[in-house]
């Protein structure tokens, strides 16, 4: 097999490795952005060029510039596609764990709104700004639960001035610049 063919295909595979590395680092750093991931990809490309490819193929190609340019577009295209795919898999999701849908509450009851932020692998997210709406559509701030990582909660006391009927609880979370929403509907009835 020609040296340039080996460089091309190994660089394409290396694009996946760089995307995985970018995604893993992004899951540990709260302010990680696309540009940070791109910086990781460029560093991986440059380091592997000088450490691996140049030392292995310097005498086997007609021009040394061929070592640097072979597979560059395939590497970055593979990195972009893989990074987008991995980022989607590790992105946070917001789930309302309490109250259960269609639960009936009466005036003077206390409702505890609990939301959990995780990804598909069960990784929890802390440091999020999480809010819910009251029956009158004022904001309720959910606070982190120290006993349960990634869980946010708040209590709300239903008063006689709250409207009876369906209360569509909308929980919104901002996690590292990513916005997520979830909702559940409960019923409010007046106490007799």
FIRO-822135 format. One line per 2 residues: number of its first residue (from 0); their letters; for each residue x, y negated, z negated of N, C-alpha, C, CB. Coordinates in pm, 1 decimal, m for minus. Glycine has a CB too. Layout:
# residues N
NUM	A	X:Y:Z:X:Y:Z:X:Y:Z:X:Y:Z; ... $
END
This chain:
# residues 192
0	XX	84.7:116.7:0.0:0.0:0.0:0.0:90.2:m124.3:0.0:m96.8:0.9:m122.7; 47.5:m227.2:73.5:125.3:m350.6:83.1:123.7:m426.0:m50.7:69.9:m440.5:196.2 $
2	XX	233.1:m491.6:m83.8:238.4:m566.9:m209.4:127.9:m672.9:m219.8:374.1:m633.6:m223.3; 97.5:m740.4:m108.8:m7.0:m843.6:m114.2:m144.5:m782.9:m141.7:m10.4:m922.7:17.3 $
4	XX	m168.1:m662.4:m95.8:m294.5:m594.2:m123.8:m304.0:m560.7:m272.5:m307.5:m465.4:m38.4; m194.7:m514.1:m328.8:m191.5:m482.8:m472.4:m216.0:m610.0:m554.3:m55.1:m418.2:m511.9 $
6	XX	m148.9:m718.4:m515.6:m166.7:m845.7:m586.9:m312.7:m890.9:m578.1:m72.7:m955.0:m528.6; m370.1:m884.7:m459.0:m507.9:m929.7:m437.3:m605.8:m855.4:m528.3:m547.8:m910.0:m290.4 $
8	XX	m600.5:m723.9:m526.2:m699.8:m646.1:m601.7:m676.1:m650.3:m752.7:m698.7:m501.7:m554.5; m551.1:m654.3:m793.8:m527.5:m665.2:m938.5:m567.4:m803.3:m989.9:m379.3:m637.5:m971.4 $
10	XX	m548.8:m905.8:m907.3:m593.7:m1040.0:m947.0:m745.9:m1046.1:m955.0:m541.8:m1146.0:m847.8; m814.6:m980.1:m866.2:m960.7:m976.2:m870.7:m1006.6:m911.7:m1001.9:m1017.6:m898.5:m748.5 $
12	XX	m944.1:m801.2:m1038.4:m977.4:m735.5:m1165.9:m937.2:m822.8:m1284.5:m907.8:m598.0:m1175.8; m828.2:m894.8:m1271.7:m782.1:m983.5:m1377.3:m881.2:m1098.5:m1400.3:m643.4:m1038.9:m1342.7 $
14	XX	m955.0:m1136.3:m1296.0:m1059.1:m1238.0:m1311.2:m1165.1:m1194.1:m1410.6:m1123.7:m1268.5:m1176.6; m1200.1:m1065.4:m1409.0:m1297.0:m1011.5:m1505.3:m1238.3:m1015.6:m1646.4:m1337.2:m866.1:m1467.6 $
16	XX	m1111.1:m979.8:m1658.1:m1044.6:m981.3:m1789.3:m1040.0:m1124.4:m1843.6:m900.5:m922.3:m1779.0; m1006.4:m1221.0:m1759.1:m1001.8:m1361.0:m1802.1:m1140.4:m1410.1:m1843.4:m945.6:m1449.8:m1689.9 $
18	XX	m1244.7:m1367.5:m1772.4:m1381.9:m1405.7:m1809.1:m1421.6:m1346.0:m1943.3:m1481.1:m1360.9:m1700.8; m1383.8:m1223.0:m1966.0:m1413.2:m1159.0:m2094.5:m1339.5:m1230.7:m2207.8:m1373.8:m1009.4:m2091.0 $
20	XX	m1214.1:m1264.8:m2184.6:m1136.1:m1338.7:m2284.0:m1199.0:m1475.9:m2310.3:m989.7:m1354.9:m2236.8; m1240.2:m1546.2:m2205.6:m1305.3:m1677.0:m2221.2:m1434.1:m1664.4:m2301.2:m1334.6:m1739.5:m2083.8 $
22	XX	m1512.7:m1561.2:m2273.3:m1638.9:m1541.3:m2343.2:m1616.1:m1507.1:m2489.4:m1719.8:m1431.8:m2276.0; m1519.4:m1421.3:m2516.6:m1489.3:m1385.1:m2655.2:m1441.8:m1505.3:m2735.5:m1384.0:m1275.4:m2659.3 $
24	XX	m1355.8:m1585.0:m2677.2:m1309.2:m1705.6:m2746.7:m1425.4:m1802.6:m2766.6:m1194.6:m1774.0:m2667.4; m1513.5:m1810.6:m2667.8:m1629.6:m1898.7:m2678.1:m1724.5:m1858.2:m2787.9:m1703.0:m1902.0:m2548.3 $
26	XX	m1730.8:m1731.3:m2820.1:m1821.5:m1687.5:m2926.2:m1766.8:m1719.0:m3065.3:m1847.6:m1538.2:m2913.9; m1637.6:m1749.5:m3075.7:m1577.4:m1783.2:m3205.2:m1561.5:m1934.1:m3225.9:m1442.1:m1716.0:m3217.7 $
28	XX	m1557.0:m2010.4:m3117.9:m1536.8:m2154.7:m3125.8:m1669.6:m2223.0:m3097.6:m1426.8:m2202.6:m3025.9; m1716.6:m2306.3:m3191.3:m1849.7:m2366.6:m3178.1:m1859.5:m2471.2:m3068.9:m1889.7:m2428.3:m3307.4 $
30	XX	m1751.5:m2534.6:m3031.4:m1757.1:m2640.1:m2930.3:m1696.9:m2595.2:m2797.8:m1685.1:m2764.1:m2980.0; m1702.6:m2468.5:m2768.1:m1643.4:m2411.9:m2646.9:m1728.9:m2449.5:m2526.4:m1630.0:m2257.4:m2658.4 $
32	XX	m1666.9:m2498.4:m2420.1:m1740.3:m2540.2:m2300.9:m1690.2:m2464.7:m2178.4:m1726.7:m2692.1:m2279.3; m1755.0:m2491.8:m2065.3:m1713.2:m2432.7:m1938.0:m1569.1:m2471.3:m1906.9:m1806.8:m2477.6:m1823.6 $
34	XX	m1533.0:m2596.8:m1933.1:m1395.9:m2641.5:m1905.2:m1293.7:m2569.9:m1992.7:m1384.3:m2792.1:m1925.9; m1331.3:m2538.6:m2115.7:m1242.6:m2459.9:m2201.7:m1221.3:m2320.8:m2142.5:m1300.7:m2449.2:m2344.6 $
36	XX	m1330.2:m2261.0:m2093.7:m1319.6:m2129.9:m2029.7:m1234.2:m2135.5:m1903.6:m1458.2:m2076.3:m1996.1; m1250.8:m2242.1:m1825.6:m1170.7:m2259.4:m1704.7:m1022.8:m2276.3:m1739.3:m1220.6:m2380.3:m1624.3 $
38	XX	m995.7:m2346.3:m1847.1:m857.2:m2361.9:m1892.5:m796.6:m2226.4:m1927.9:m850.4:m2456.4:m2014.0; m874.0:m2142.3:m1994.6:m826.9:m2006.5:m2027.2:m797.0:m1930.4:m1898.1:m932.9:m1929.5:m2112.7 $
40	XX	m888.0:m1940.6:m1798.9:m868.5:m1869.7:m1671.8:m742.5:m1917.7:m1601.1:m990.3:m1888.7:m1580.3; m719.2:m2047.9:m1600.6:m598.5:m2102.2:m1535.9:m472.9:m2055.2:m1609.5:m603.4:m2257.6:m1532.1 $
42	XX	m476.5:m2057.5:m1741.6:m360.8:m2010.6:m1818.9:m331.0:m1863.5:m1792.7:m384.5:m2032.5:m1968.0; m435.7:m1781.5:m1788.8:m415.6:m1639.3:m1760.3:m354.0:m1621.3:m1622.1:m549.1:m1562.3:m1769.9 $
44	XX	m403.5:m1698.1:m1524.9:m350.7:m1689.0:m1388.5:m202.8:m1726.3:m1384.7:m430.4:m1780.1:m1293.9; m168.1:m1838.5:m1446.4:m29.4:m1886.3:m1442.8:63.9:m1793.3:m1520.2:m20.6:m2028.4:m1500.0 $
46	XX	23.3:m1751.8:m1638.9:108.7:m1664.1:m1720.4:131.3:m1530.6:m1649.4:45.2:m1640.4:m1859.9; 26.1:m1471.3:m1595.7:44.7:m1342.9:m1526.9:125.6:m1360.0:m1398.1:m91.7:m1279.2:m1495.0 $
48	XX	115.3:m1475.4:m1335.3:196.6:m1499.6:m1215.1:344.8:m1494.6:m1249.5:161.2:m1636.1:m1151.4; 383.9:m1568.8:m1353.8:527.0:m1575.8:m1387.9:577.3:m1452.6:m1461.8:553.6:m1698.0:m1472.2 $
50	XX	495.1:m1393.8:m1545.6:541.2:m1281.1:m1626.9:530.9:m1148.8:m1552.3:461.2:m1273.4:m1755.7; 421.2:m1129.6:m1478.4:398.0:m999.3:m1416.4:429.0:m1000.5:m1267.0:254.2:m956.1:m1438.5 $
52	XX	352.9:m1078.2:m1192.5:360.0:m1071.0:m1046.7:494.6:m1114.1:m989.7:252.3:m1155.7:m987.4; 549.3:m1222.3:m1040.1:676.6:m1269.7:m985.9:789.2:m1170.2:m1013.6:711.8:m1406.5:m1045.0 $
54	XX	787.6:m1111.6:m1132.3:894.5:m1016.6:m1164.1:879.8:m885.5:m1086.6:896.0:m988.1:m1313.8; 757.5:m846.2:m1056.1:736.4:m720.0:m984.8:749.1:m731.8:m833.0:601.1:m665.8:m1018.5 $
56	XX	710.2:m846.2:m776.3:697.8:m855.1:m630.7:789.6:m957.2:m564.8:557.8:m887.5:m595.7; 880.8:m1018.1:m638.3:965.9:m1122.8:m582.8:1046.0:m1074.2:m462.2:1060.4:m1174.6:m689.6 $
58	XX	1097.9:m955.3:m467.8:1180.0:m903.7:m356.9:1097.4:m827.5:m253.4:1289.4:m812.6:m411.3; 966.9:m813.0:m277.2:885.0:m730.4:m187.6:796.6:m809.9:m92.5:799.0:m639.8:m268.5 $
60	XX	796.0:m943.6:m101.8:718.1:m1026.3:m9.4:811.0:m1120.6:65.0:608.7:m1106.1:m84.9; 765.9:m1162.6:185.8:852.2:m1246.8:268.6:863.5:m1389.2:215.2:800.2:m1250.0:410.5 $
62	XX	756.4:m1442.3:153.5:759.3:m1576.9:96.2:717.0:m1568.8:m49.7:666.6:m1674.3:175.6; 790.8:m1637.0:m136.3:754.4:m1633.0:m278.0:622.0:m1704.3:m304.0:864.9:m1696.1:m362.7 $
64	XX	584.3:m1798.4:m218.5:456.0:m1867.5:m236.3:338.2:m1772.7:m216.4:445.1:m1985.3:m138.9; 360.6:m1664.2:m140.7:255.2:m1563.5:m119.5:214.2:m1497.6:m250.7:302.6:m1456.3:m20.2 $
66	XX	309.3:m1483.4:m341.2:278.4:m1421.5:m470.1:178.2:m1508.0:m546.7:407.6:m1401.0:m553.7; 197.8:m1640.8:m541.3:108.8:m1730.8:m615.3:m28.8:m1743.8:m549.7:172.6:m1868.1:m627.3 $
68	XX	m33.8:m1749.8:m417.9:m160.8:m1779.5:m349.7:m245.7:m1656.7:m317.6:m132.6:m1852.6:m222.8; m186.6:m1539.8:m313.6:m263.5:m1420.2:m279.2:m367.2:m1390.2:m387.6:m169.7:m1299.2:m259.9 $
70	XX	m490.9:m1385.7:m347.8:m599.9:m1350.3:m438.3:m648.5:m1462.4:m527.0:m558.1:m1238.9:m522.9; m602.4:m1586.3:m502.6:m641.3:m1696.2:m591.8:m791.9:m1723.0:m586.4:m564.6:m1823.8:m555.0 $
72	XX	m850.1:m1723.1:m467.2:m994.0:m1749.6:m456.3:m1076.2:m1632.9:m509.6:m1032.1:m1777.7:m310.7; m1031.3:m1511.8:m483.9:m1101.7:m1394.1:m537.0:m1095.9:m1392.9:m690.0:m1040.3:m1263.4:m480.1 $
74	XX	m982.1:m1431.7:m745.8:m966.3:m1436.8:m891.2:m1066.8:m1533.8:m952.6:m822.6:m1478.1:m928.7; m1069.8:m1657.6:m902.1:m1157.1:m1758.1:m962.3:m1304.4:m1732.4:m932.8:m1118.7:m1895.7:m913.2 $
76	XX	m1335.4:m1680.5:m817.4:m1475.3:m1644.7:m788.0:m1521.6:m1531.9:m879.9:m1491.2:m1602.5:m639.5; m1437.8:m1432.0:m897.6:m1470.3:m1322.3:m989.6:m1483.5:m1374.5:m1132.0:m1362.6:m1211.9:m983.3 $
78	XX	m1393.4:m1464.7:m1171.4:m1400.9:m1522.2:m1306.0:m1532.6:m1596.3:m1326.6:m1282.8:m1617.2:m1330.4; m1573.0:m1678.9:m1229.9:m1697.0:m1756.8:m1244.7:m1818.1:m1665.0:m1259.2:m1716.4:m1850.5:m1124.0 $
80	XX	m1829.1:m1566.2:m1173.9:m1943.4:m1475.0:m1178.9:m1944.0:m1395.2:m1309.3:m1941.0:m1379.4:m1058.5; m1828.9:m1342.9:m1346.9:m1820.8:m1262.8:m1469.8:m1842.4:m1350.2:m1593.7:m1684.0:m1191.3:m1478.6 $
82	XX	m1787.1:m1470.2:m1596.0:m1804.5:m1560.3:m1710.0:m1951.6:m1598.2:m1726.7:m1718.5:m1686.9:m1692.4; m2019.3:m1626.1:m1616.2:m2162.0:m1658.7:m1623.2:m2241.7:m1538.7:m1674.6:m2214.7:m1702.5:m1484.4 $
84	XX	m2208.9:m1420.1:m1627.7:m2278.9:m1299.0:m1672.3:m2253.8:m1270.7:m1819.7:m2235.5:m1178.9:m1588.7; m2128.4:m1276.1:m1861.0:m2095.2:m1250.1:m2001.9:m2155.6:m1357.1:m2093.5:m1942.1:m1244.8:m2020.8 $
86	XX	m2154.2:m1482.3:m2048.2:m2211.1:m1590.7:m2129.0:m2360.9:m1572.6:m2147.5:m2182.6:m1726.4:m2064.4; m2427.6:m1523.3:m2044.8:m2571.0:m1496.6:m2055.6:m2597.4:m1387.2:m2157.7:m2629.1:m1456.7:m1919.2 $
88	XX	m2514.6:m1285.2:m2158.4:m2532.3:m1175.6:m2253.8:m2506.3:m1218.1:m2397.3:m2441.2:m1061.2:m2218.1; m2414.5:m1312.3:m2416.2:m2378.9:m1352.3:m2551.8:m2447.9:m1480.7:m2596.4:m2230.4:m1369.4:m2562.0 $
90	XX	m2535.6:m1535.9:m2512.3:m2605.0:m1660.4:m2547.7:m2701.9:m1636.4:m2663.1:m2680.7:m1717.6:m2425.5; m2722.1:m1738.3:m2745.9:m2812.4:m1721.6:m2860.2:m2959.2:m1712.0:m2819.4:m2794.8:m1836.6:m2956.4 $
92	XX	m3033.4:m1633.2:m2895.6:m3178.8:m1626.1:m2880.4:m3241.2:m1662.5:m3014.3:m3225.3:m1483.5:m2832.7; m3359.3:m1720.8:m3008.7:m3429.5:m1766.2:m3127.7:m3554.6:m1682.0:m3145.0:m3464.6:m1917.2:m3118.4 $
94	XX	m3571.5:m1625.2:m3263.6:m3686.9:m1541.2:m3294.2:m3751.0:m1588.8:m3423.4:m3646.1:m1392.2:m3305.1; m3883.4:m1601.9:m3421.2:m3955.6:m1634.6:m3544.0:m3990.0:m1503.3:m3613.3:m4085.2:m1719.7:m3514.4 $
96	XX	m3938.8:m1485.4:m3734.1:m3964.1:m1360.8:m3806.1:m4078.3:m1373.8:m3906.6:m3838.4:m1316.1:m3877.6; m4114.6:m1498.2:m3940.0:m4226.4:m1520.4:m4031.4:m4278.7:m1661.7:m4007.0:m4183.2:m1500.4:m4181.9 $
98	XX	m4407.3:m1680.2:m4006.0:m4516.7:m1587.6:m4032.8:m4548.5:m1502.7:m3909.8:m4641.3:m1664.4:m4077.6; m4617.2:m1394.0:m3934.8:m4658.4:m1306.0:m3825.8:m4769.1:m1373.6:m3745.1:m4706.4:m1168.5:m3880.5 $
100	XX	m4776.5:m1345.2:m3615.7:m4882.8:m1403.9:m3533.9:m5021.6:m1369.1:m3588.6:m4870.3:m1356.0:m3388.8; m5112.5:m1464.2:m3575.9:m5254.2:m1449.6:m3614.2:m5276.8:m1431.3:m3763.8:m5313.9:m1332.8:m3541.9 $
102	XX	m5178.4:m1462.6:m3845.5:m5198.0:m1459.3:m3990.7:m5293.8:m1572.6:m4028.2:m5060.9:m1473.0:m4067.6; m5381.3:m1546.0:m4122.3:m5477.2:m1646.6:m4167.7:m5425.4:m1708.6:m4296.8:m5618.8:m1584.4:m4188.7 $
104	XX	m5419.0:m1841.5:m4298.1:m5379.1:m1917.6:m4416.5:m5493.5:m2009.3:m4455.8:m5248.6:m1999.3:m4390.4; m5504.5:m2035.5:m4584.1:m5607.5:m2124.6:m4635.4:m5541.9:m2250.9:m4688.6:m5691.4:m2055.3:m4745.8 $
106	XX	m5621.0:m2357.1:m4699.0:m5566.1:m2479.0:m4757.4:m5514.9:m2447.7:m4897.2:m5672.6:m2592.4:m4761.5; m5411.3:m2516.0:m4933.5:m5338.8:m2497.6:m5060.0:m5246.8:m2374.9:m5057.0:m5438.0:m2484.6:m5175.5 $
108	XX	m5241.7:m2299.9:m4944.8:m5144.4:m2190.5:m4929.7:m5008.8:m2248.8:m4890.8:m5192.3:m2086.7:m4822.9; m4905.3:m2173.5:m4921.6:m4770.5:m2209.1:m4878.3:m4730.4:m2116.4:m4764.9:m4668.6:m2200.5:m4996.3 $
110	XX	m4684.2:m2175.7:m4656.7:m4638.1:m2098.8:m4540.9:m4486.0:m2107.5:m4536.4:m4702.1:m2151.8:m4407.2; m4421.2:m1993.0:m4524.6:m4276.2:m1991.8:m4508.5:m4245.4:m1958.9:m4362.4:m4208.4:m1888.4:m4606.0 $
112	XX	m4180.8:m2054.3:m4296.3:m4140.5:m2035.9:m4156.4:m3995.4:m1989.3:m4158.2:m4157.7:m2169.4:m4071.4; m3971.6:m1872.9:m4098.4:m3837.2:m1814.8:m4094.3:m3801.9:m1786.5:m3948.4:m3828.8:m1683.6:m4181.0 $
114	XX	m3684.6:m1831.7:m3907.4:m3636.2:m1807.8:m3771.3:m3494.6:m1751.2:m3778.6:m3639.2:m1939.2:m3686.2; m3462.9:m1664.7:m3683.0:m3329.8:m1602.9:m3678.9:m3267.7:m1631.7:m3542.5:m3337.6:m1447.9:m3705.5 $
116	XX	m3139.6:m1665.3:m3545.3:m3065.9:m1692.9:m3422.6:m2957.3:m1587.1:m3408.4:m3005.0:m1837.3:m3423.6; m2969.0:m1505.6:m3304.2:m2870.7:m1400.3:m3275.4:m2849.8:m1393.8:m3124.7:m2917.6:m1261.2:m3331.5 $
118	XX	m2760.5:m1305.6:m3082.0:m2751.2:m1274.8:m2939.5:m2783.8:m1127.7:m2919.4:m2609.7:m1308.7:m2883.1; m2768.9:m1079.4:m2797.8:m2806.2:m941.4:m2767.9:m2721.1:m839.2:m2840.6:m2797.1:m917.3:m2620.8 $
120	XX	m2607.4:m881.6:m2893.4:m2519.1:m790.0:m2964.5:m2534.8:m800.7:m3115.3:m2375.5:m816.3:m2926.2; m2629.9:m884.3:m3161.6:m2654.4:m897.9:m3304.1:m2566.0:m999.9:m3373.6:m2636.8:m767.2:m3369.1 $
122	XX	m2484.1:m1073.4:m3297.8:m2401.7:m1177.5:m3357.2:m2491.8:m1290.7:m3403.0:m2294.9:m1228.5:m3257.1; m2473.5:m1338.6:m3526.2:m2555.7:m1446.6:m3578.5:m2488.4:m1580.9:m3553.4:m2582.1:m1426.8:m3728.6 $
124	XX	m2568.4:m1686.5:m3550.4:m2518.1:m1820.6:m3523.5:m2549.2:m1910.9:m3642.3:m2579.7:m1877.9:m3393.1; m2447.3:m1976.4:m3694.0:m2466.9:m2071.2:m3803.0:m2442.7:m2211.9:m3749.4:m2372.0:m2039.8:m3923.4 $
126	XX	m2477.5:m2310.8:m3829.4:m2453.0:m2449.0:m3790.5:m2552.0:m2503.9:m3690.6:m2317.5:m2461.1:m3734.8; m2667.3:m2441.7:m3676.5:m2767.8:m2488.7:m3581.7:m2858.9:m2591.9:m3647.1:m2850.6:m2371.0:m3528.0 $
128	XX	m2917.3:m2675.1:m3565.9:m3019.9:m2767.8:m3611.6:m3153.8:m2706.6:m3571.7:m3000.6:m2913.2:m3550.2; m3234.5:m2667.8:m3672.6:m3357.9:m2594.0:m3645.6:m3475.2:m2669.5:m3707.5:m3349.9:m2448.3:m3701.6 $
130	XX	m3577.7:m2692.8:m3626.3:m3697.4:m2761.3:m3674.4:m3822.1:m2685.5:m3629.5:m3701.3:m2907.6:m3623.4; m3931.6:m2713.1:m3701.0:m4063.4:m2659.1:m3663.8:m4162.5:m2773.8:m3675.9:m4105.8:m2535.5:m3755.4 $
132	XX	m4282.1:m2752.0:m3624.3:m4385.2:m2855.0:m3635.1:m4488.6:m2814.5:m3738.6:m4452.5:m2879.8:m3498.9; m4541.6:m2914.7:m3807.1:m4648.9:m2890.9:m3903.8:m4782.3:m2889.3:m3827.7:m4649.1:m3000.9:m4017.5 $
134	XX	m4892.3:m2858.3:m3895.3:m5022.6:m2863.7:m3827.5:m5055.6:m3002.5:m3772.7:m5131.8:m2820.2:m3923.0; m4997.4:m3107.4:m3832.0:m5019.1:m3244.7:m3784.2:m4908.3:m3288.7:m3688.5:m5027.1:m3341.7:m3903.1 $
136	XX	m4823.3:m3195.2:m3646.7:m4712.3:m3218.4:m3554.3:m4602.6:m3308.8:m3608.5:m4764.6:m3276.8:m3428.9; m4584.5:m3311.1:m3739.7:m4465.8:m3374.2:m3795.7:m4356.3:m3267.3:m3801.8:m4494.8:m3436.3:m3938.5 $
138	XX	m4232.4:m3310.3:m3805.2:m4121.9:m3213.6:m3804.3:m4093.4:m3157.8:m3943.0:m3996.2:m3278.2:m3748.7; m4064.9:m3030.1:m3944.9:m4022.5:m2960.6:m4065.8:m3880.0:m2911.9:m4038.8:m4120.7:m2840.4:m4103.3 $
140	XX	m3785.3:m2949.0:m4121.5:m3645.8:m2906.9:m4104.4:m3625.5:m2770.8:m4167.7:m3548.3:m3010.1:m4166.1; m3579.4:m2673.4:m4089.7:m3547.1:m2542.0:m4143.9:m3401.2:m2543.1:m4188.8:m3572.8:m2429.3:m4038.5 $
142	XX	m3377.0:m2488.9:m4305.6:m3242.9:m2487.2:m4363.9:m3183.7:m2346.4:m4355.3:m3246.7:m2535.5:m4511.0; m3051.2:m2336.1:m4347.0:m2988.1:m2203.6:m4343.7:m3014.6:m2127.0:m4472.1:m2837.2:m2216.4:m4321.0 $
144	XX	m3035.0:m1997.4:m4458.2:m3050.9:m1910.3:m4573.9:m2914.1:m1847.2:m4601.4:m3162.5:m1800.2:m4549.5; m2847.4:m1885.0:m4710.2:m2712.6:m1833.2:m4736.5:m2707.8:m1681.8:m4754.1:m2656.6:m1898.8:m4859.3 $
146	XX	m2818.6:m1622.3:m4793.5:m2821.1:m1477.3:m4815.5:m2836.1:m1399.4:m4685.3:m2934.3:m1440.8:m4910.0; m2875.5:m1467.0:m4577.9:m2899.0:m1398.6:m4450.8:m2841.1:m1482.6:m4336.8:m3051.4:m1372.9:m4428.6 $
148	XX	m2717.4:m1453.0:m4292.8:m2653.6:m1532.4:m4188.1:m2738.3:m1539.3:m4061.3:m2517.0:m1474.9:m4155.4; m2743.3:m1658.9:m4002.5:m2819.2:m1678.9:m3879.9:m2967.7:m1699.9:m3903.0:m2799.8:m1562.6:m3789.7 $
150	XX	m3011.3:m1698.5:m4030.5:m3152.1:m1716.4:m4064.6:m3174.7:m1856.5:m4119.4:m3197.7:m1610.3:m4166.8; m3281.9:m1919.2:m4072.4:m3318.8:m2054.4:m4114.3:m3463.0:m2049.7:m4162.2:m3300.7:m2158.7:m3997.5 $
152	XX	m3493.2:m2125.7:m4267.6:m3629.0:m2120.0:m4319.8:m3670.0:m2250.0:m4385.9:m3642.2:m2006.6:m4417.8; m3801.8:m2267.7:m4397.0:m3860.6:m2381.7:m4466.5:m3998.8:m2340.7:m4512.7:m3866.5:m2508.7:m4375.2 $
154	XX	m4046.7:m2405.2:m4617.8:m4182.9:m2380.1:m4664.5:m4267.2:m2503.7:m4636.7:m4185.0:m2344.1:m4816.6; m4394.4:m2479.2:m4611.9:m4488.5:m2587.4:m4587.2:m4615.3:m2558.1:m4665.9:m4518.8:m2603.4:m4434.6 $
156	XX	m4660.2:m2657.4:m4742.1:m4783.8:m2643.5:m4818.4:m4899.2:m2698.3:m4735.7:m4774.0:m2716.9:m4955.3; m4994.3:m2612.6:m4705.0:m5110.6:m2655.1:m4627.0:m5202.6:m2736.2:m4718.3:m5186.4:m2531.7:m4565.5 $
158	XX	m5236.9:m2855.8:m4674.2:m5323.0:m2943.4:m4754.1:m5461.7:m2950.7:m4691.4:m5261.6:m3085.2:m4766.2; m5553.2:m3008.2:m4764.4:m5690.2:m3021.5:m4713.2:m5697.8:m3118.4:m4595.8:m5783.6:m3068.2:m4824.4 $
160	XX	m5596.2:m3202.5:m4578.8:m5596.6:m3295.3:m4464.5:m5543.1:m3231.3:m4336.4:m5513.8:m3418.5:m4497.6; m5485.9:m3110.5:m4346.8:m5439.7:m3040.6:m4226.8:m5560.6:m2987.9:m4149.7:m5342.6:m2924.1:m4263.7 $
162	XX	m5556.2:m2996.3:m4017.3:m5671.3:m2951.3:m3939.1:m5689.5:m2798.9:m3946.6:m5655.4:m2994.9:m3793.2; m5815.6:m2757.6:m3957.2:m5846.9:m2613.7:m3955.6:m5838.1:m2564.3:m3812.0:m5989.2:m2585.0:m4015.9 $
164	XX	m5816.4:m2433.8:m3798.8:m5807.8:m2372.9:m3665.9:m5669.0:m2321.2:m3637.3:m5848.2:m2472.3:m3559.1; m5638.9:m2309.6:m3509.5:m5510.3:m2253.3:m3467.0:m5397.7:m2353.6:m3489.7:m5515.5:m2212.0:m3318.5 $
166	XX	m5290.6:m2304.8:m3549.3:m5167.9:m2384.1:m3566.4:m5060.6:m2313.8:m3485.2:m5125.7:m2398.5:m3719.9; m5022.0:m2376.2:m3374.2:m4916.4:m2321.1:m3289.8:m4782.4:m2371.0:m3344.2:m4935.9:m2362.2:m3138.6 $
168	XX	m4714.5:m2284.9:m3417.7:m4586.1:m2321.6:m3478.2:m4478.8:m2309.1:m3369.9:m4552.4:m2230.5:m3603.4; m4417.5:m2422.8:m3337.7:m4308.9:m2425.3:m3239.4:m4179.0:m2450.3:m3313.5:m4332.8:m2534.5:m3129.5 $
170	XX	m4087.4:m2357.1:m3301.2:m3956.0:m2371.1:m3363.6:m3857.1:m2404.5:m3253.0:m3913.7:m2240.5:m3441.3; m3777.1:m2507.7:m3275.3:m3675.5:m2549.6:m3178.7:m3539.5:m2546.6:m3247.9:m3706.5:m2692.6:m3121.5 $
172	XX	m3439.7:m2500.7:m3174.5:m3304.5:m2491.8:m3230.3:m3203.4:m2544.3:m3129.5:m3270.4:m2346.1:m3270.0; m3107.7:m2618.6:m3180.3:m2995.4:m2664.4:m3100.1:m2870.9:m2597.1:m3157.0:m2982.7:m2822.3:m3101.2 $
174	XX	m2810.5:m2509.8:m3074.9:m2696.3:m2430.8:m3117.9:m2579.8:m2459.2:m3024.2:m2730.3:m2279.0:m3120.4; m2479.4:m2529.8:m3073.5:m2360.5:m2558.6:m2992.5:m2396.4:m2619.0:m2857.7:m2279.3:m2432.0:m2971.6 $
176	XX	m2492.7:m2710.2:m2855.4:m2533.5:m2774.4:m2731.2:m2632.6:m2693.4:m2649.4:m2413.9:m2802.4:m2648.5; m2672.7:m2577.5:m2697.1:m2771.2:m2493.9:m2627.4:m2904.3:m2508.4:m2700.0:m2725.8:m2342.8:m2621.6 $
178	XX	m3011.3:m2531.9:m2624.9:m3143.0:m2553.1:m2683.0:m3228.5:m2428.6:m2663.4:m3211.4:m2676.5:m2620.6; m3293.6:m2385.3:m2770.3:m3383.2:m2269.0:m2764.8:m3514.4:m2303.0:m2833.8:m3317.6:m2144.4:m2831.0 $
180	XX	m3623.4:m2242.0:m2786.8:m3755.7:m2258.9:m2847.7:m3822.8:m2124.3:m2864.7:m3843.9:m2352.1:m2762.7; m3908.4:m2116.0:m2965.6:m3992.9:m1998.3:m2987.1:m4121.2:m2048.3:m3051.9:m3920.9:m1888.6:m3076.9 $
182	XX	m4227.5:m1972.6:m3037.6:m4352.5:m2016.3:m3100.5:m4434.3:m1895.8:m3144.9:m4434.9:m2104.1:m3003.7; m4521.2:m1923.5:m3240.4:m4617.2:m1824.7:m3288.5:m4741.1:m1901.3:m3332.3:m4558.0:m1737.4:m3406.3 $
184	XX	m4854.7:m1838.7:m3326.2:m4980.5:m1904.9:m3364.5:m5040.6:m1837.3:m3485.4:m5081.3:m1903.9:m3248.1; m5075.5:m1919.6:m3584.6:m5145.9:m1871.2:m3705.0:m5276.5:m1949.4:m3715.5:m5057.3:m1888.9:m3836.6 $
186	XX	m5362.4:m1906.8:m3806.4:m5491.6:m1972.3:m3824.4:m5500.4:m2037.5:m3961.3:m5605.6:m1872.1:m3806.4; m5555.9:m2156.1:m3965.6:m5579.7:m2226.2:m4092.4:m5730.5:m2234.0:m4114.6:m5514.9:m2370.1:m4091.9 $
188	XX	m5771.4:m2190.0:m4232.0:m5912.1:m2199.7:m4269.3:m5922.2:m2278.2:m4398.7:m5976.7:m2059.0:m4284.3; m6033.2:m2348.5:m4414.6:m6051.4:m2426.5:m4537.0:m6090.1:m2333.4:m4649.2:m6158.4:m2536.9:m4518.3 $
190	XX	m6038.1:m2363.2:m4766.7:m6071.5:m2281.6:m4884.1:m6216.2:m2307.5:m4923.3:m5975.9:m2312.5:m5003.5; m6284.2:m2200.4:m4965.4:m6423.1:m2221.5:m5005.0:m6435.8:m2230.6:m5153.5:m6511.3:m2111.3:m4953.1 $
END
